[in-house]
Amino acid sequence: MNKQVAINLNSPSEVRKAGLNVLSRELGPAGMTIFMRQFEGGFGDFTSEKYDREDIPLGDIVRLLKPAK
C-alpha cells in the first residue's frame, strides 16, 4: 500500500514535484522521459506560418505518396 503524501494543490511547483516523483517511481527514468516528451508544447506560430507557405499542387502530393517503383 502506497503512503499518500499531502501536497498543496494550490501550489503548481508542489504538484509538479509530486507528479514527477510518481512518474519516476512508477515508470523509471526512461519511461518518465518518454511520457513527458508526449506533452512538448512545440514552437512557432502555426496560424501565421501556414499563410506564408506556398500551396502544393494536389498532383505533387499524390506523386509523393505513391510508392517508388
Secondary structure, DSSP 8 states (H G I E B T S, - for coil): --------TT-HHHHHHHHHHHHHHHHHHHHHHHHHHTT----S-HHHHHHHS----HHHHHHHHS---
